[in-house]
Amino acid sequence: QLQLQESGPGLVKPSETLSLTCTVSGGSISSSSYYWGWIRQPPGKGLEWIGSIYYSGSTYYNPSLKSRVTLSVDTSKNQFSLKLSSVTAADTAVYYCARVVVVVSSRFDPWGQGTLVTVSS
Amino acid sequence: QSVLTQPPSVSGAPGQRVTISCTGSSSNIGAGYDVHWYQQLPGTAPKLLIYANMNRPSGVPDRFSGSNSGTSASLAITGLQAEDEADYYCQSYDSSLSGSVFGGGTKLTVL
C-alpha cells in the first residue's frame, strides 16, 4: 500500500525559505504512470495546489506561486521536495504531498498526513 | 475566491439525501475536464471520494455518487450517516490557469 510522509521544520521565519520533503513508501517514485504533487491548506481554509513533479524532473507549478516555488526529486531516496522562498504569514498552512494520477484532469491519491508549517518570527 | 464555487455548508438528518454543487466555467468543468471529489474528515488529510465525475475508488460506499452538467458538477450522498460529517472539496483542471483548481469546500453537518 502506497504511503507518503511529509517532513521538515514546523516553524519558518518571514522572508526565509520553507523546505519540505515527502518520502514515498510501498511503491516507486520512478513509476512512469504518476507525477508527485504538493497541496496546502491554510488553517480553517480550503485547498490550494502548489505544483507537481515527474520522476524525470519535469515540473508544473501553480502560476500564482511559480516565482517562489521549486520542486525537486531524488529517485535514489524515493523522495521529492518543496522549496518556497520569501515566505510570509500568508504561507502558514498544512502542507500535503500526494501522488498525482495524470489524466486530462489530474487527481490526487493518496495523500500524506500533512505537516503544519507556521511562518513567524 | 476559488475558481470552483461550492456552498459553504449543507446539512441533513440521518438517512436523508444531500447534494453538494460545484460551479465552474468554460475553462474548467464546462470545457469537459473531469471533476474529482475529496472527503476531509476532521483533523485528517483529504481522501479521494469520486474521480472522473462519477467513479468511486475501491472501498467508497455506493451511497456517494457524482454527476456533471454543463459548467457544474454535483456530489450526492444518500442514506446520510453521522460518519459522513466532513468537509467536501471538488477539484478539476483549468485551462486558463494551466493547473489544478479546487472548490472552496463544503462543510456537511449531520443533524
Contacts between the chains, C-beta under 8 A, distances in Angstrom:
chain1	res1	chain2	res2	distance
A	37	B	100	7.9
A	46	B	2	6.3
A	46	B	89	6.8
A	46	B	102	6.0
A	46	B	103	7.2
A	46	B	104	4.7
A	46	B	105	4.5
A	47	B	38	7.8
A	47	B	46	6.8
A	47	B	89	5.7
A	47	B	91	7.6
A	47	B	102	4.4
A	47	B	105	7.2
A	48	B	102	6.9
A	49	B	99	6.1
A	49	B	100	4.2
A	49	B	101	7.1
A	49	B	102	6.8
A	52	B	100	7.9
A	60	B	98	7.3
A	60	B	99	6.6
A	61	B	99	7.5
A	62	B	97	7.7
A	62	B	99	5.4
A	63	B	97	5.9
A	63	B	98	6.8
A	63	B	99	6.8
A	96	B	45	5.8
A	96	B	46	7.4
A	101	B	51	7.7
A	103	B	34	6.8
A	103	B	52	7.3
A	104	B	33	6.1
A	104	B	34	6.4
A	104	B	93	6.7
A	105	B	33	4.2
A	105	B	34	3.9
A	105	B	35	7.3
A	105	B	36	7.2
A	105	B	52	7.7
A	105	B	92	5.3
A	105	B	93	4.0
A	105	B	100	7.7
A	106	B	93	6.7
A	106	B	100	5.9
A	107	B	34	7.7
A	107	B	36	4.4
A	107	B	48	6.4
A	107	B	51	5.1
A	107	B	52	7.7
A	107	B	91	7.0
A	108	B	36	7.9
A	108	B	38	7.7
A	108	B	46	7.6
A	108	B	48	7.0
A	108	B	91	7.4
A	108	B	100	7.8
A	109	B	48	4.0
A	109	B	51	7.4
A	109	B	57	7.1
A	110	B	47	7.6
A	110	B	48	7.4
A	111	B	45	4.3
A	111	B	46	5.7
A	111	B	47	7.1
A	112	B	45	6.6
A	113	B	44	7.6
A	113	B	45	5.4
A	114	B	45	5.1
